[in-house]
Amino acid sequence: MILITIFVLVDLYTAFLAFIDYLASYKTIEIHNQESYIVREIKEHFKIDYNIKKVRFLAGIPDGYYLDIYNEDNQVNRVFEDNHEDSKIYDYFRNVKADMPQHLIYLIIEILLELLVIFIIEILYKKNKKIPE
């Protein structure tokens, strides 16, 4: 019973983190072509003079958006744009599919491991119960 209580508490905490991830709804794109339309727009708008490896988008609350811009050395530069009206960058990322929440993956793995532990305990319990006296 104690084990199940611990499992439930861990699952509830991870589910809460997955819900927060879902609300944040990051959108990430990997950059393979420095001359692509969106890369040119980002470089021009934020005056970037280095090659971009990856861009992570997060809509601001209540307005604007954040971009985490990764260079080729995987160093991040976070920028915020307050005025997103008529923004080609904002419009582009609005149509990009959201990343899968990271904690949702953890929650699925946790539940599968917990079911496996419960299954193993059940088998061991039944095996010990069938020992003749």
C-alpha positions in Angstrom: 0.0 0.0 0.0 2.9 2.4 0.8 4.4 1.6 -2.6 1.2 2.5 -4.4 0.9 5.7 -2.5 4.5 6.7 -3.5 3.7 5.8 -7.1 0.6 8.0 -7.1 2.4 11.0 -5.6 5.3 10.7 -8.1 2.8 10.4 -11.0 0.8 13.4 -9.8 3.9 15.6 -9.6 5.0 14.5 -13.0 1.5 15.0 -14.4 1.6 18.5 -13.0 4.9 19.2 -14.7 3.5 17.8 -18.0 0.5 20.1 -17.7 2.8 23.1 -17.3 4.8 21.9 -20.3 1.5 21.7 -22.3 0.6 25.3 -21.3 4.0 26.6 -22.3 3.8 24.8 -25.7 7.4 25.3 -27.0 7.9 25.1 -30.7 11.4 24.1 -31.9 12.9 24.1 -35.4 16.3 22.7 -36.4 18.1 24.9 -38.9 19.7 23.1 -41.8 19.8 26.0 -44.3 21.1 29.4 -43.2 19.5 30.9 -46.3 16.0 29.8 -45.5 13.2 32.4 -45.3 12.7 32.2 -41.5 16.4 32.3 -40.7 16.9 35.4 -42.8 13.9 37.0 -41.0 15.3 36.2 -37.5 18.8 37.3 -38.3 17.6 40.6 -39.8 15.1 41.3 -37.1 17.3 40.6 -34.2 20.6 41.7 -35.9 22.3 38.3 -35.5 25.6 37.8 -37.3 26.3 34.1 -36.5 25.0 30.8 -37.8 21.9 29.5 -36.1 21.6 25.9 -35.2 18.2 25.8 -33.6 15.3 28.1 -32.6 12.9 27.5 -29.8 9.7 29.6 -29.7 7.5 30.4 -26.7 4.5 32.6 -26.9 4.6 35.4 -24.2 1.8 36.0 -21.8 -0.3 38.0 -22.5 1.5 39.3 -25.5 4.7 39.0 -27.5 7.0 36.0 -27.9 10.3 34.6 -26.7 12.9 33.0 -29.0 15.8 30.9 -27.7 18.3 31.1 -30.5 21.1 28.5 -30.4 24.4 29.0 -32.2 26.5 26.2 -33.6 28.3 25.8 -30.2 24.8 25.2 -28.6 25.0 28.4 -26.7 21.6 30.1 -26.3 20.6 33.7 -26.7 17.1 34.5 -25.5 15.3 37.4 -27.1 11.8 38.8 -26.5 9.7 40.6 -29.0 6.9 42.7 -27.6 5.3 43.8 -30.8 4.2 40.7 -32.7 1.5 42.4 -34.8 2.4 41.9 -38.5 5.4 39.8 -37.5 6.4 37.3 -40.1 8.4 35.4 -37.4 5.3 35.1 -35.1 3.1 34.0 -38.0 5.6 31.4 -39.0 5.9 29.8 -35.5 2.1 30.0 -35.0 1.8 27.4 -37.8 4.6 25.1 -36.5 3.6 22.0 -34.6 4.2 22.2 -30.8 7.0 20.1 -29.2 5.9 17.0 -27.2 5.9 18.0 -23.6 9.1 16.5 -22.1 7.5 15.6 -18.7 4.7 13.7 -20.6 7.4 11.2 -21.8 8.7 10.9 -18.3 5.2 10.2 -17.0 4.6 7.5 -19.5 7.9 5.8 -18.6 7.1 6.1 -14.9 3.8 4.4 -15.3 5.2 1.6 -17.4 7.9 1.0 -14.8 5.4 1.1 -11.9 3.2 -1.4 -13.7 6.2 -3.7 -14.2 7.2 -3.4 -10.5 3.6 -4.2 -9.4 3.5 -7.2 -11.8 6.8 -8.6 -10.5 5.7 -8.1 -6.9 2.4 -9.9 -7.7 4.3 -12.8 -9.3 6.7 -13.1 -6.3 3.7 -13.0 -3.9 1.9 -15.8 -5.7 5.0 -17.9 -6.0 5.7 -17.6 -2.2 2.0 -18.3 -1.4 2.0 -21.7 -3.3 4.9 -23.2 -1.3 3.6 -26.3 0.4 3.7 -26.5 4.2 
